[in-house]
Amino acid sequence: MKLEFNFSGTGGQGVILLGVIMAETAINEGYNALQTQCYGPEARGGASRCEVIISQDEIYYPKAQKPDYILCLSQAAADKFAKGLTPDTVLIVDSLIDLVEDPGTEKIYKLPIVDTARNKLGKEITANIISLGAILEITQLFTKEALLESVLDRIPKGTEEINIQAIEAGIELVKNWNENK
Amino acid sequence: MNKKALLMQGNEACVRGALYAGMRFYSGYPITPSTEIAEMSAVLLPTVGGAFIQMEDEIGGIAAAIGASIAGKKAMTATSGPGFTLKMENLGYAVMSEIPLVIVDVQRGGPSTGLPTQSSQADVMQTKWGSHGDNSLIVLSPNSVTETFYLTVEAFNLAEKYRTPVVILTDEVIGHAREKIILPEPGEIEIFDRLPPLEDRPYRPFGVEEGDKVPRFAAFGTGYRYNITGLYHNESGFPSNSQENAKLMLERIHNKLKDEEIIKYEKYQMEDAEYVFLAFGSTSRSAVAAVNELRAEGYKVGLFRPITIWPSPEKAIDEIASKVEGICVAEMNLGQYVLEVERIAAGRTKVSHLGRANGDILRPEEFVNHAKEYFNER
């Protein structure tokens, strides 16, 4: 088993932390994992991307070669990565994003991640943890408990409750999507 | 006991390794992609009674680390290309005055401020030749988070054992990547501390006692009064203008690093290899992936990975050069270490270069295509 993930968005949206938590959960669950990041010289704003490879075997080349899952949280990220995909690639985009080009896959989840973060949880910075819940529900790669353990390990003290809510919200978004599509 | 596997970043593994080896002082000036080394040192050093200081610039960063080492503490500084350039003068000073010191260069794209957040291996010649004079030092290149930990421990051990600056030449990919690591328990790896003066005889700050590799080190502030200078100096440490002394001293500083135990490398699928990739650092990981792919298709390729970059693993490369049809040196630059390999191969085998310097790590398919082209044309 080898899975490659590409998470992208705007600097400050937390896509790198999202990848770190995915990789950490994978290692806790006995897999090999490798996470790399790509960002511009800006501290905030600008494009930010994070790749995670999860495998049962050794991981040599450290970058994703053909991502199995692509998450785009910003229009700029989608313009860059949500195209030229193979039909078996799963594409997860925020519902605010316009997919102008044909991404090449029909396995698309359009989820109101940023809206849920902003309006339901009241904190836009939870978009990455909501995404994590969504990815968990889509991939079924880990148990919710395993994922929560890594989330709680990596977030600031005092934010446990809202992050647990964010995971649940992400799971719900995927369930709703599957029911309504 | 089943030890817990952790997810750790290369730069953090460097700090953990440094602390394992006994680092008690860090001074530097933060620069991407090395900044996490400063950050982690600032957090962790005070917990072991050590000190962290952010200096006014990179020159101050290495200067303070040299001072701390002279005062008896194991010291480290970390930087990237633009900062490494600034450290050259004091790097040479540490070579000349034989100060144990670890300098980390997390390479990014250059020249100048270049590509701050992207990778490169274009400082490989600078580590050896960047400071003036006939410079000699040790340079180690890790290719994983785990190896970053172990080589940082090794770097401190070598610095102490040979009284020399040791450069850990890593790059943005290895420095920033997070992957699995299982940390060793204290005591699992041997830690070497510089040898103190012998009590039964007068201290000769730069004289080598019988059976020793290098002069014994009296930390400043422990009761010994002596001089340290970047000028050629005699055994007492005071400047000497004698040409005879200069010759002997430079030879000694050079020859102390000719110890074969400094040289580390790894061979992968080399037994029957007809064509060999030579790669280090992050690039070597792409090479392993490519060798696996090519071997599966029946191509007899192998990988030679220098871990000690300088002094170069001359004997091992010499042996390969006399055996194989060709060596391809792969590096994220326009052609640097290939010059060293060409020198050693001396025309006995075809040496070629596979390189790129646009911030992106060489991809396995580039190795595969290169090898197939070679086998198709031979």
Chai-1 contact restraints between the chains, C-beta under 6 A:
chainA,res_idxA,chainB,res_idxB,connection_type,confidence,min_distance_angstrom,max_distance_angstrom,comment,restraint_id
A,A23,B,L7,contact,1.0,0.0,6.0,A-B,restraint_1
A,A23,B,R178,contact,1.0,0.0,6.0,A-B,restraint_2
A,E24,B,L7,contact,1.0,0.0,6.0,A-B,restraint_3
A,I27,B,A5,contact,1.0,0.0,6.0,A-B,restraint_4
A,I27,B,L7,contact,1.0,0.0,6.0,A-B,restraint_5
A,I27,B,K180,contact,1.0,0.0,6.0,A-B,restraint_6
A,N32,B,K180,contact,1.0,0.0,6.0,A-B,restraint_7
A,L34,B,E179,contact,1.0,0.0,6.0,A-B,restraint_8
A,Q35,B,R178,contact,1.0,0.0,6.0,A-B,restraint_9
A,T36,B,A177,contact,1.0,0.0,6.0,A-B,restraint_10
A,Q37,B,H176,contact,1.0,0.0,6.0,A-B,restraint_11
A,Y39,B,T117,contact,1.0,0.0,6.0,A-B,restraint_12
A,P41,B,P116,contact,1.0,0.0,6.0,A-B,restraint_13
A,Y60,B,R285,contact,1.0,0.0,6.0,A-B,restraint_14
A,Y60,B,V288,contact,1.0,0.0,6.0,A-B,restraint_15
A,Y60,B,A289,contact,1.0,0.0,6.0,A-B,restraint_16
A,Y61,B,R285,contact,1.0,0.0,6.0,A-B,restraint_17
A,Y61,B,S286,contact,1.0,0.0,6.0,A-B,restraint_18
A,Y61,B,A289,contact,1.0,0.0,6.0,A-B,restraint_19
A,Y61,B,P364,contact,1.0,0.0,6.0,A-B,restraint_20
A,P62,B,V173,contact,1.0,0.0,6.0,A-B,restraint_21
A,P62,B,A177,contact,1.0,0.0,6.0,A-B,restraint_22
A,P62,B,R285,contact,1.0,0.0,6.0,A-B,restraint_23
